[in-house]
Amino acid sequence: LDLDALDTAAPLAATRACVLHLHGAKDTLVPVESARTLARAGNGRLHYAELPDENHYSLPARIDWLRAPLRDWLARVPPAGTGDCPPLALPPDPLA
């Protein structure tokens, strides 16, 4: 599978579900510009959050900071196609 040739923008634009995309600005495995391009292709149901001090490996490890905001976001997401998608409310990074 050639990941560079995989078009994820089209299915993202067609989804009726809310999508939350978290990306680390220091990610060198998946370039941040790729994530920004994908976010621009969203259909209004995508919330993109770029975390300035995180990379591809450190972002998932930040469950200490992200657990409550992700739980709250998931609790507010309406069934697919039935309402507005909520933004993610991130508190300040406690390690910053």
N, CA, C and O of each residue as an XYZ file, in Angstrom:
384
protein
N       0.853     -1.181      0.000
C       0.000      0.000      0.000
C       0.888      1.230      0.000
O       1.711      1.410      0.897
N       0.722      2.068     -0.998
C       1.479      3.309     -1.088
C       0.718      4.387     -0.323
O      -0.251      4.949     -0.835
N       1.146      4.672      0.882
C       0.444      5.640      1.722
C       0.445      7.037      1.134
O      -0.483      7.808      1.376
N       1.477      7.380      0.360
C       1.511      8.707     -0.265
C       0.418      8.861     -1.313
O      -0.019      9.978     -1.589
N      -0.027      7.760     -1.898
C      -1.050      7.812     -2.940
C      -2.462      7.638     -2.376
O      -3.438      7.758     -3.116
N      -2.578      7.364     -1.108
C      -3.879      7.138     -0.485
C      -4.612      8.468     -0.305
O      -4.113      9.363      0.376
N      -5.785      8.599     -0.909
C      -6.569      9.824     -0.803
C      -7.540      9.693      0.363
O      -8.533      8.971      0.275
N      -7.250     10.386      1.441
C      -8.146     10.363      2.592
C      -9.047     11.592      2.625
O     -10.001     11.639      3.402
N      -8.755     12.586      1.788
C      -9.554     13.814      1.781
C     -10.968     13.560      1.277
O     -11.924     14.097      1.837
N     -11.120     12.759      0.238
C     -12.455     12.517     -0.323
C     -13.381     11.823      0.674
O     -14.504     12.290      0.866
N     -12.969     10.735      1.314
C     -13.877     10.132      2.298
C     -14.133     11.039      3.494
O     -15.228     11.027      4.058
N     -13.149     11.815      3.882
C     -13.337     12.744      4.995
C     -14.395     13.783      4.633
O     -15.265     14.099      5.445
N     -14.319     14.309      3.420
C     -15.293     15.311      2.986
C     -16.701     14.729      2.897
O     -17.682     15.463      3.018
N     -16.809     13.439      2.689
C     -18.119     12.800      2.530
C     -18.727     12.308      3.843
O     -19.903     11.945      3.870
N     -17.966     12.287      4.914
C     -18.479     11.726      6.158
C     -19.562     12.598      6.779
O     -19.537     13.824      6.674
N     -20.495     11.944      7.416
C     -21.545     12.651      8.155
C     -21.219     12.674      9.644
O     -21.900     13.343     10.422
N     -20.187     11.952     10.038
C     -19.802     11.873     11.448
C     -18.863     13.019     11.809
O     -18.189     13.582     10.946
N     -18.830     13.350     13.076
C     -17.857     14.323     13.567
C     -16.488     13.653     13.591
O     -16.360     12.484     13.955
N     -15.485     14.401     13.203
C     -14.121     13.889     13.162
C     -13.236     14.827     13.968
O     -13.267     16.045     13.789
N     -12.464     14.250     14.841
C     -11.486     15.010     15.612
C     -10.111     14.560     15.163
O      -9.785     13.375     15.228
N      -9.307     15.503     14.708
C      -7.963     15.197     14.220
C      -6.963     15.962     15.077
O      -6.896     17.191     15.030
N      -6.192     15.222     15.856
C      -5.121     15.803     16.652
C      -3.801     15.520     15.949
O      -3.560     14.399     15.500
N      -2.958     16.524     15.856
C      -1.679     16.329     15.184
C      -0.605     17.126     15.915
O      -0.822     18.269     16.319
N       0.545     16.505     16.074
C       1.674     17.189     16.701
C       2.430     18.032     15.677
O       2.801     17.537     14.613
N       2.652     19.281     15.993
C       3.347     20.191     15.075
C       4.785     19.764     14.824
O       5.377     20.146     13.814
N       5.351     18.979     15.727
C       6.735     18.523     15.569
C       6.810     17.104     14.997
O       7.844     16.444     15.100
N       5.715     16.639     14.397
C       5.662     15.295     13.805
C       6.526     15.263     12.552
O       6.303     16.039     11.623
N       7.506     14.374     12.522
C       8.343     14.215     11.342
C       7.978     12.963     10.552
O       8.437     12.790      9.423
N       7.164     12.095     11.128
C       6.731     10.892     10.419
C       5.599     11.224      9.434
O       5.633     10.810      8.275
N       4.613     11.966      9.906
C       3.538     12.484      9.060
C       3.673     14.001      9.099
O       3.353     14.624     10.110
N       4.139     14.595      8.020
C       4.389     16.046      8.034
C       3.136     16.841      8.404
O       2.024     16.518      7.988
N       3.352     17.874      9.186
C       2.232     18.677      9.671
C       1.483     19.321      8.514
O       0.273     19.525      8.618
N       2.147     19.646      7.426
C       1.442     20.248      6.289
C       0.439     19.258      5.683
O      -0.596     19.672      5.160
N       0.737     17.969      5.748
C      -0.227     16.967      5.276
C      -1.488     17.001      6.133
O      -2.598     16.901      5.612
N      -1.322     17.137      7.415
C      -2.476     17.207      8.317
C      -3.258     18.489      8.082
O      -4.488     18.474      8.101
N      -2.569     19.587      7.862
C      -3.253     20.859      7.598
C      -4.045     20.793      6.296
O      -5.161     21.306      6.217
N      -3.470     20.163      5.281
C      -4.177     19.998      4.006
C      -5.423     19.164      4.199
O      -6.483     19.499      3.671
N      -5.311     18.098      4.938
C      -6.464     17.249      5.214
C      -7.534     18.024      5.986
O      -8.727     17.883      5.716
N      -7.103     18.835      6.941
C      -8.064     19.630      7.723
C      -8.812     20.614      6.824
O     -10.008     20.835      7.013
N      -8.130     21.197      5.862
C      -8.782     22.129      4.941
C      -9.781     21.414      4.033
O     -10.726     22.033      3.543
N      -9.581     20.136      3.808
C     -10.476     19.360      2.944
C     -11.741     18.928      3.682
O     -12.669     18.407      3.064
N     -11.784     19.135      4.970
C     -12.945     18.720      5.760
C     -14.210     19.432      5.319
O     -14.155     20.445      4.622
N     -15.332     18.904      5.724
C     -16.629     19.414      5.287
C     -17.367     20.179      6.384
O     -18.594     20.278      6.344
N     -16.661     20.705      7.332
C     -17.305     21.379      8.450
C     -17.586     20.453      9.617
O     -18.014     20.906     10.678
N     -17.352     19.171      9.439
C     -17.578     18.201     10.511
C     -16.259     17.774     11.144
O     -16.223     16.894     12.005
N     -15.179     18.410     10.704
C     -13.840     18.081     11.200
C     -13.358     19.178     12.130
O     -13.439     20.363     11.808
N     -12.858     18.771     13.284
C     -12.177     19.716     14.168
C     -10.712     19.294     14.210
O     -10.385     18.171     14.594
N      -9.839     20.210     13.808
C      -8.404     19.950     13.757
C      -7.726     20.705     14.892
O      -7.931     21.908     15.056
N      -6.927     20.004     15.664
C      -6.151     20.633     16.729
C      -4.692     20.245     16.549
O      -4.337     19.067     16.535
N      -3.870     21.252     16.413
C      -2.434     21.044     16.245
C      -1.752     21.372     17.575
O      -1.863     22.487     18.087
N      -1.062     20.405     18.109
C      -0.423     20.575     19.417
C       1.042     20.921     19.192
O       1.808     20.087     18.709
N       1.441     22.142     19.536
C       2.735     22.683     19.115
C       3.970     21.954     19.627
O       4.999     21.960     18.951
N       3.906     21.340     20.771
C       5.103     20.716     21.344
C       5.141     19.201     21.193
O       6.009     18.543     21.768
N       4.204     18.640     20.422
C       4.115     17.184     20.336
C       4.561     16.672     18.966
O       4.532     17.385     17.962
N       4.975     15.402     18.974
C       5.361     14.738     17.730
C       4.512     13.475     17.574
O       3.558     13.267     18.323
N       4.854     12.652     16.619
C       4.057     11.462     16.310
C       3.991     10.490     17.491
O       3.004      9.772     17.653
N       5.017     10.468     18.293
C       5.098      9.510     19.402
C       4.690     10.118     20.737
O       4.117      9.433     21.584
N       4.979     11.387     20.927
C       4.670     11.995     22.221
C       3.190     12.332     22.376
O       2.668     12.297     23.491
N       2.507     12.657     21.287
C       1.107     13.051     21.394
C       0.240     11.966     22.031
O      -0.506     12.275     22.960
N       0.301     10.721     21.584
C      -0.532      9.697     22.244
C      -0.166      9.474     23.713
O      -0.990      9.004     24.498
N       1.049      9.808     24.074
C       1.479      9.615     25.458
C       0.969     10.719     26.385
O       1.155     10.634     27.599
N       0.337     11.743     25.837
C      -0.132     12.866     26.651
C      -1.538     12.645     27.196
O      -2.311     13.594     27.331
N      -1.866     11.409     27.507
C      -3.183     11.076     28.030
C      -3.459     11.828     29.334
O      -4.617     12.074     29.670
N      -2.408     12.193     30.068
C      -2.579     12.973     31.296
C      -3.299     14.287     31.011
O      -4.131     14.726     31.805
N      -2.989     14.902     29.903
C      -3.536     16.201     29.512
C      -4.799     16.051     28.658
O      -5.725     16.855     28.767
N      -4.834     15.026     27.813
C      -5.889     14.903     26.815
C      -7.103     14.087     27.261
O      -8.171     14.193     26.658
N      -6.954     13.277     28.306
C      -8.028     12.368     28.717
C      -9.358     13.081     28.958
O     -10.357     12.719     28.336
N      -9.402     14.055     29.814
C     -10.673     14.726     30.143
C     -11.239     15.495     28.950
O     -12.436     15.380     28.689
N     -10.444     16.273     28.211
C     -11.015     16.970     27.049
C     -11.559     16.016     25.983
O     -12.591     16.291     25.372
N     -10.862     14.889     25.758
C     -11.360     13.921     24.779
C     -12.649     13.262     25.262
O     -13.580     13.069     24.480
N     -12.705     12.923     26.522
C     -13.923     12.339     27.096
C     -15.090     13.316     26.950
O     -16.186     12.923     26.551
N     -14.854     14.581     27.270
C     -15.913     15.588     27.178
C     -16.345     15.803     25.731
O     -17.535     15.962     25.458
N     -15.389     15.810     24.800
C     -15.725     15.983     23.388
C     -16.599     14.825     22.912
O     -17.628     15.035     22.270
N     -16.181     13.609     23.230
C     -16.957     12.439     22.813
C     -18.371     12.451     23.396
O     -19.314     12.012     22.737
N     -18.523     12.939     24.599
C     -19.839     12.987     25.232
C     -20.754     14.007     24.557
O     -21.977     13.882     24.631
N     -20.177     15.018     23.898
C     -20.971     16.068     23.255
C     -21.243     15.810     21.773
O     -22.050     16.515     21.167
N     -20.591     14.825     21.187
C     -20.749     14.559     19.754
C     -22.152     14.009     19.482
O     -22.561     13.021     20.091
N     -22.887     14.649     18.568
C     -24.219     14.141     18.239
C     -24.120     12.929     17.317
O     -23.068     12.695     16.722
N     -25.186     12.164     17.190
C     -25.176     11.064     16.217
C     -24.851     11.614     14.825
O     -25.158     12.767     14.521
N     -24.239     10.801     14.000
C     -23.770     11.230     12.679
C     -24.855     11.957     11.904
O     -25.956     11.445     11.701
N     -24.515     13.162     11.480
C     -25.390     13.934     10.618
C     -26.549     14.626     11.300
O     -27.403     15.189     10.615
N     -26.616     14.609     12.631
C     -27.794     15.163     13.303
C     -27.561     16.496     13.996
O     -28.499     17.052     14.568
N     -26.376     17.015     13.968
C     -26.140     18.289     14.646
C     -24.746     18.795     14.389
O     -23.951     18.169     13.688
N     -24.466     19.944     14.972
C     -23.147     20.550     14.821
C     -22.110     19.782     15.628
O     -22.385     19.289     16.722
N     -20.929     19.696     15.069
C     -19.832     19.024     15.763
C     -19.176     20.013     16.728
O     -18.890     21.153     16.363
N     -18.944     19.569     17.948
C     -18.373     20.481     18.936
C     -16.876     20.679     18.726
O     -16.196     19.789     18.215
N     -16.365     21.839     19.117
C     -14.916     22.014     19.109
C     -14.310     21.283     20.310
O     -15.011     20.952     21.266
N     -13.035     21.044     20.248
C     -12.319     20.457     21.373
C     -11.857     21.586     22.280
O     -11.198     22.520     21.822
N     -12.190     21.512     23.546
C     -11.770     22.521     24.515
C     -10.556     21.986     25.271
O     -10.686     21.211     26.217
N      -9.381     22.416     24.834
C      -8.152     21.978     25.485
C      -7.708     22.992     26.529
O      -7.575     24.177     26.224
N      -7.479     22.541     27.751
C      -6.900     23.452     28.741
C      -5.432     23.676     28.408
O      -4.865     22.954     27.587
N      -4.815     24.667     29.035
C      -3.378     24.878     28.794
C      -2.581     23.607     29.116
O      -2.923     22.853     30.027
N      -1.539     23.398     28.362
C      -0.657     22.242     28.558
C       0.037     22.384     29.915
O       0.746     23.366     30.136
N      -0.149     21.436     30.817
C       0.477     21.554     32.137
C       2.008     21.441     32.084
O       2.683     21.818     33.042
N       2.553     20.937     30.998
C       4.004     20.827     30.873
C       4.645     22.021     30.180
O       5.868     22.112     30.081
N       3.817     22.922     29.708
C       4.366     24.086     28.965
C       4.916     25.122     29.928
O       5.416     26.162     29.498
